[in-house]
Amino acid sequence: MQSLFIATIVFDVKLIEGKVMMKTLNYFRSQQLVRGIGVAVTAVMILAGCTSVPPPIEQMAVSRAALSNANGTGANEFAPIQFKIAVEKMTAAEKAMNEKDYPLARQLAEEAQVDAQLAGLTARSVKAQKAAEAVQEDSRVLRKEIDRKTK
């Protein structure tokens, strides 16, 4: 009966200094060791799963502020494609937040921030270019008027 619970397996016989030594492995103990390792690995995996990524609340706020700034610079009018892309990414980031997919939400919020900044800078550039063209046109008109009066 006892041999059922503690079965021994002889697996190696060595001759050391003229003496025969038998190494045995306790089957029951090896099974306990394997189970213990399995439990430890499972516990580590569960703990790793519990330490999930925190929600990117700060990044979401920064991205919203970037969208607001871009909108304030006229990005909706002067850089509509970049601004629309930024808004769509921010919407997707908010959806990912609601679904608790925080890594995706962070990534999309960061992309929305960069796209919003691009849209804002593009809008400022277009405005500056239009202002420069207006100044050049005004300068051309003034030169024409001066030339007309001097003749």
C-alpha positions in Angstrom: 0.0 0.0 0.0 2.8 2.4 0.9 4.5 1.7 -2.4 1.5 3.2 -4.2 2.0 6.6 -2.6 5.8 6.6 -2.5 7.0 4.9 -5.6 10.7 5.0 -6.1 12.5 4.8 -9.4 16.1 3.8 -9.6 17.5 5.8 -12.5 21.3 6.0 -12.1 23.9 3.7 -10.7 27.4 5.2 -10.3 30.6 3.7 -9.1 32.4 6.2 -6.9 35.6 5.3 -5.1 34.8 1.6 -5.3 31.4 1.9 -3.7 28.2 1.4 -5.5 25.8 4.2 -4.8 22.2 4.2 -5.9 20.5 7.5 -6.6 16.7 7.3 -6.3 14.1 9.8 -7.1 11.0 9.9 -5.0 8.1 10.0 -7.5 5.7 11.5 -5.1 8.0 14.4 -4.2 8.8 15.1 -7.8 5.1 15.4 -8.6 4.8 17.9 -5.7 7.7 19.9 -7.1 6.2 20.0 -10.5 2.8 21.1 -9.1 4.5 23.8 -7.0 6.4 25.2 -10.0 3.1 25.2 -11.9 1.3 27.1 -9.2 4.1 29.6 -8.9 4.1 30.2 -12.7 0.3 30.6 -12.7 0.5 33.1 -9.7 3.1 35.2 -11.5 1.0 35.3 -14.6 -2.1 36.3 -12.7 -0.2 39.0 -10.9 1.3 40.3 -14.1 -2.2 40.5 -15.6 -3.5 42.4 -12.5 -0.8 45.1 -12.8 -2.3 46.5 -16.0 -1.6 49.9 -17.6 -3.1 52.8 -15.8 -5.7 54.9 -17.7 -4.0 57.7 -19.6 -6.1 60.5 -18.1 -3.3 63.1 -18.3 -2.5 62.3 -21.9 -6.2 62.5 -22.8 -6.4 66.0 -21.3 -3.3 67.1 -23.1 -4.7 65.9 -26.4 -8.0 67.6 -25.8 -6.1 70.9 -25.1 -4.1 70.4 -28.3 -7.4 70.0 -30.3 -8.9 73.0 -28.6 -5.7 75.1 -29.5 -5.8 73.9 -33.0 -9.4 74.8 -33.4 -8.6 78.2 -31.9 -6.0 78.8 -34.6 -8.5 78.1 -37.4 -7.3 74.6 -38.2 -10.9 73.6 -39.0 -10.8 76.2 -41.8 -7.2 76.3 -42.9 -6.1 72.7 -42.3 -9.3 70.7 -42.3 -7.8 67.3 -43.3 -5.2 67.3 -40.5 -7.8 68.6 -38.0 -10.3 66.0 -39.0 -7.7 63.2 -38.6 -6.9 64.5 -35.1 -10.6 64.6 -34.1 -11.1 61.1 -35.4 -8.1 59.8 -33.5 -9.3 61.5 -30.3 -12.8 60.0 -30.7 -11.2 56.6 -31.1 -9.0 57.2 -28.0 -12.1 58.1 -26.0 -13.8 54.9 -27.3 -10.7 52.9 -26.2 -10.8 54.5 -22.8 -14.4 53.5 -22.4 -13.5 49.9 -23.4 -10.6 50.1 -20.9 -8.0 49.4 -23.6 -5.6 51.8 -22.0 -2.5 51.1 -24.2 -4.5 51.8 -27.3 -6.2 54.9 -25.8 -2.7 56.3 -24.9 -1.4 55.7 -28.4 -4.4 57.2 -30.1 -4.4 60.2 -27.8 -0.7 60.8 -28.4 -1.3 60.6 -32.2 -4.3 62.9 -31.9 -2.1 65.4 -30.0 0.5 65.4 -32.7 -2.0 65.6 -35.5 -3.7 68.5 -33.7 -0.4 70.3 -33.3 0.3 69.7 -37.0 -3.1 71.1 -37.9 -2.6 74.2 -35.7 0.8 74.8 -37.2 -0.4 74.3 -40.7 -3.3 76.8 -40.0 -0.9 79.4 -38.6 1.4 78.9 -41.6 -1.5 79.3 -44.1 -2.7 82.4 -42.2 0.8 83.9 -42.3 1.2 83.1 -46.0 -2.1 84.8 -46.7 -1.1 87.8 -44.6 2.2 88.0 -46.5 0.4 87.8 -49.8 -1.9 90.6 -48.7 1.0 92.8 -47.6 2.7 92.1 -51.0 -0.5 93.1 -52.8 -0.9 96.2 -50.8 2.8 97.1 -51.5 2.2 96.5 -55.2 -0.9 98.7 -55.2 1.1 101.5 -53.4 3.9 101.3 -55.8 1.5 101.5 -58.7 -0.2 104.5 -57.1 3.2 106.2 -56.5 4.3 105.5 -60.1 1.0 106.9 -61.4 1.4 110.1 -59.4 5.0 110.7 -60.4 4.2 110.6 -64.1 
